[in-house]
Amino acid sequence: MTLVIHSIEQQYQHLSKRAQLTPDPAQVEIVQRLQQCLDQLQQREYTHKRKWLTTWLKQPISVPGVYIWGPVGRGKTMLMDLFCQCLAPEKHIRLHFHRFMVMIHQQLFIHAGEPDPLTYIASELSRKYSVICFDEFFISDIGDAMLLGRLYRALFAQGVVIISTSNTEPEQLYADGLHRDRFLPSIEMIKHAMHITPLDNGNDHRLRDLPPSQAYFVQDNNALQKIYTRLTRHYSDQITKPVTLCKRKINCIARSEDVIWFEFSDLCEGPRSARDYIELASTYAHVCLSNVPRFQGQSREQIKARGTEDSVGAFNTTGLRQVVQNNHDDPARRFISLIDELYDCRVNLYINAEDIAEQLYKGELLKEPFKRTLSRLHEMSSADYQTTPPDSLNERKDYSSSQHPMSSLDHDPV
């Protein structure tokens, strides 16, 4: 099958003509860069199919990746989605960056007996995919930073093209992190192997005038009761028993076939990981969440084992680092991950919180990732988002399983 099946420029123009997006000069520049990448991929595929031409060229055609960075809401994810629609599904993978890291740590554990497991994993990925697309690229841990540098080097060496979006320009990745000097060569490698392309048009498209449909409430749990009752009025079975996610039971207030209602403390505190939220988003179309707190605990300096962030702790304990965090940062991190998963699968979310969204997080450690959460909460509270039917259950399950393309993964809560 041919790798490139559509033109992103034509896709973008088509959506513009149908008024499904507002043409944006900054986005058009990115589209042109991505189209150039598609053209180069097509040229490389053409030469590979003609061995005499490959021999004549002597050097294989090098296709640089694209690193798109800019503030939240500028359309980075939308452009990546359009790019992926131009590729044959069997020859590329698109996934949220934290899902990719979950997969890599699990694979390192599975292949621990290999002489060089990371090279083996890179080889398996390159055998299956010509293009890997990452959304929300972000480095917060030196252990992950070093692992990623080695993995990127192996993928680039095998001709894999990487497309990524990020809120952070490469020069600022892992800024002020412990032993950041060890990550600097990886930054130079990214700059050498990828076109660094900013997207900052000054407009957060998620903050446009979207018709509201109230889904975020402040200290009003009765509102969630009314919503849950409305969503489940056609179901005779109302279950209050715990739900099983990733082979573990989690308490819920109530649930039916495709609606579930949680207390925040049950879903985002204690031993939870991104894997829980991946399975949740692939199972339910509507999620209600009560009593989301302000994440404003007292800040403190502490020593923390690298790699103990959600979902990766058992596989990447590479030492200690000193961080400034408050005692609500771990639940806040899980809340960010929850929103990402629900948003990616277009699951409807209804929240009762202690305060307005802009006042939920006032810490420092997760300030930048939380901006993305605020932007997504705004869009998820709009009529446009809520009246767009969620992906079908099968599509969401396919999406969930596609995030771990090399094997089924065991669950590892922290």
N, C-alpha and C positions, 0 to 999 in steps of 0.2 A: 504494500500500500504506500502511496505517495505521502511524504511527511507533511508538506504544505498543501492545504486544500482550499484556502480562501485568502482574500486580500484584506488586511486590516483597514486599509484606507477606504476600500469600498464599504466595509462593514460600518465604519464610523460615519461616512457620508450618508449611508442608508438610514441610520438612526437619527441623524440630524434632519434629513428631509421629512421623516415621520414625526419630528418634534419629540422624540423620545430622549433626546439630550440637547442641551444648548451648546452650539459650537463654541469652542474655547481655543484661542490662538496658542496658548501654552500646551494644551492637550494635543493640538494638531502637530506641534513639533515632536512630541513623544510618539505619536502615531507614525510619523515619517521615519523616526529612528527604528521603531519596531518593524515597519515595513521593510526597511533596509536589512534587518536581521532575517526576516522571512525570505527575502530575495537571495541572501547569501546561503541560507540553509537549502533552498531549492537548487542553487548552483552546486553546492557540495554534494547533494544527493545525486544530481545528474552525473557528476564526474565519477562517483562511486559505482554507479551502475554501468559505467563504461571503463573497464579496466585499462584499456590502452590509453585513455585520456589521463587516468590517474598516474600511470607510468610516465607519460610524457611530461606532466606537470612536476613530477619528482616530489614536491612538497604538497601535503594535503592542504586543502583550502581551510584556512582558519576563520571561524565565525565568532566574533566577540559577543559576549553576553550584554545585557543591558541592566543597569542599576538605576531605578527610578526613585528619587527621594523628594520629600516635601512634607509640609504640614498635613494634618488630617483633613479629610473631606475634599481633596483636590481632584479626585477621580483616578487615583493610582490603581486601585483594585479593579475598577470598571475597565480601565485600559488593559490590564493584565487578563481579565476575563475575555475581552475581545481578541487579544492575541492568542489565547488558548483555543478559542473557537476556530482559529485559522489552521490549527494543527490536527493531524490525525490523532484520535484519542489513544490509540495503542502505542504511540511513539512519544508521548510526553506525559508528565505528571504535574499537577498544580496543587499545592497544599500550603496551609498556613505554616509559618516557620516553626512555631512551637510544636506542631504535630510532627514535623520533620525531625526535630531533635528528640522527641519521644521515641520515634521509630529507630533513630540511629543508636540511642543508648540501649534500647532493647536488643537490637541486632549485635551490638558489641558484647552484650551478655551472652547471647545465643552462640556467637562464634568466638568465644573467648579462647578456645583451643587452637585457633588458626595462628600461624606464625606472625601475620600482620593483619588482624581482623579488619582494620579500617580500610586498607587497600582492597581486601576481599569485598567489602561492602560497596566500595566505589566501583569495583569491577562489575558487580552484579547490577548496580544501578545503571551503569553505562551500557550494559548488554541489553537492558530492557528499554531505556529511554534515551532519545537524542537530546531532549530539552527538559530541564527541570525548572519549574516556576515557583518561587517563594513569595508569599505575601507577608508583610509585617516583619521584615528582617530586623533583628534586634539582638545585641549581645550584652549580657549583664553579668557574666561569670567567666573568670579566666580559664577555668577548666574547659568550658564549652568553646571559648575563643580559640584555645590551642587545638582542640579536637577539630573544630571547623576549618581552621587553616590547613591542616593536613588533609582533610577530606576534600576541600576545594582544590588543593594542588593535584590530588589524584584524579578528580573529575575533569579538571581542565586538561590534564595530560592525556586523557582518553577521549577528548573532543566533545565532551558534554557541554552544551550551551546552557548557561544559567541566566534566568530573568528574575529579578527580584524587585520588590517595592519596600520602602522603608521611610520612616519619619526622620531618619538621621543620615546626614551625608557621611561618606566613608571616613573622612578625616576626623569625625567626631564619634565614631563607633567606640564603645567602651571607654568613653572619656572619663578621666579621673579614676579608672578602675585599678585595682591592685595589680602590679607588675604589667602595666599596659605596654611597656616597651617590648614584651614578648609577642604582643599581637600586632605590632607595627608592620612586620614583614607581610602579614596576611592582608593588611590594608593596602600595601603597595601591590600585592598580587591581584587583589580585586580591581584596583585602578588600572592595572596593566591588561587584565583579561576581559574587562567589561567597560562599556561606554557609560560613564557617570552622567546622568541626565536629571537635572533638577526640574521639579514641577511645583512652582509656587506662584499661582496666579492671583493670590490675595483673596480668593473666594472659597469659603467652605461650602461646597454644594449641598452638604447635608443640612446646613442652616438656612437654606432657601425657604421661601414661604410655602411650607408644606401644610396642607389642611390637617389640623390636629384631630386626633382621636384618642381620648384620654386613656393612657395605659400606665401612667406614673402618678402615684398618689403619695401624699405626705401625711403620715400618721392617720390613715383612714383604712383600717383593715376591713371595714364593712363594705368598702368599694370592691375589694377583691372577692368577697363572698358573693356579691351580686354578679360579678363577671364570671366567676366559676359556675354559679348556678345557671347563668345564661348559656355558657358554652357546653354544659353537660345536660341540658334539659331533655335532649333526645335519647340519653343513655339511661337505662334502668339500673345498671350496675355501678354503684358508687363504692369504691374500695378505700379503706383507711389503713390497710396493712402496709408495711414497708415495701418499697420498690427495690428490686435487685438490679444494680448497675455494676458491671464488671465483676460479677460473682460475689458482690457484697451487698448487704441489705442497708438501705438508707431510709430513715423515717420520712414520711410525708403526711401532710394534713389530709389530703384526699386525692384520688385519681380515678380516671375512667379510661376509655380506650385510647384517646389521643390528647387528654388534658391532665395535667398534674400540678399539684399545689404543695409548695414547700415552705417551711420556716428557713430563713437565711442561715441560721446556726447549723441546721442539719445538712444543708447543701454546700456551704462554703467554709465551715470550720471543721477542725479535726482532720483525719487522714483522707484527704481528697486530692485528686489529680485531674489533669486535662482529660484523661481517659474516661472518667466518670461523665464529663460534660459532652464528650464526643458521642458516647452511647445515648445519653439523654436526648441530645439534639437529633439523633437518628431514629428516635422512638416516638417522640411526642410532638404534636403540632402547636400546642399552647402550654406555656409554663407560667404559673403564678408564684410570686415570691414575696413572702411577708417579712416585715421587720428588718429591712436592710439598714444597718447602723451607719453612723458617721465613723469613718476610718481615721480617727484623730486621737489615737492613744499617745501616751507620752513618748517622745523620741528618746532614743538611747543608743550609745555605741555598744557593739557587742562583737564577739568573735564568732564567726559562722563557718562551718565546713563548706567549701566550694562544692557546688553540685547538689546541695540539699534543697534547691527550689523544687516546686511541685513536679512530680512525676519522674525525676531523674536521679533521686538521691542514691539509690542502691548501686548506680553504675558509674558515678563520677565524683567520688570523694577524694579530691586531689590535694587537699591541704586546708589551711585556714585562711580566712580573710577578715578584715575589720570593716563593718558596715554601720551606717547610721540608719536605724529603722525604728518605727514605733510598733507597739504591740498589736496593731491592727493591720500591719502590712501583709502578713500571710493571708488572712481572709480577703483583703483587698486584691491581692494577686489572683486568688481563685475567682473572685467576682469578675475581674478583667477577663480571665480565661473563659468563664461561663458566657459572658456577653459575646465574646468572639465566636464561640461555637454556635450559639443560638442565631446570631446574625448571619453567619456563613450559610446556615441551613434554612434561613428565612423562617425561623420559628417565632411565633408571637410571644412576647414577654409582657407580663403585667406585674407591676412592682408597687409595694407599699413600703416607703422608706421613712427614716427618721427626719430627713431634711431634703431640700431640693437637690437635684443631681449635682449642681455646681458647687455645693457645699459639702458633699460627701467625703471628699479626700483633700486634705490640706497638708499631707506629708511631703517629703522630698524624694524618697527612693523611687516611687512609682508615679511621679508627677507627669512625666511625658506619656507613658502608656495609658494613664487614666484620661488624657485628653481624647484619645481614640474612643475610649469607653463612653465619654460624655457625648461625643459626636454621634456615635451609633445609637445611644439611648434616645437621642433627639429624633433620629430617623425612625427608630422602631416605635416611637409614640405617634407616628403620623398615620393618617388614613391611607396614604399611598402604600406604605409598607404593609399595613394590616389588611388591606383589601386585595393585595397580591396573594394568590393562594400559595401556601407553603408547598415546597417540593413534596411529591408523593412519598409515602413511607418507603417504598422500594428505592426511589431515587436517593432519599436521605441515607438509607442503609448502604447503597452502592457508594455514595460519597464518603461515608464514614470508613468503609473498608478500603477504599482507594487511597486513603491517607497512609496506609501501612502496606505498601505494594509488594513487600518482599516475603512476608509471612504473617500469620496471625500472631498478635502480641499478647503476652501475659500482662496482667494488671499489676502495677506497683505503686500503691499509695504511699504518701509521706505524711 
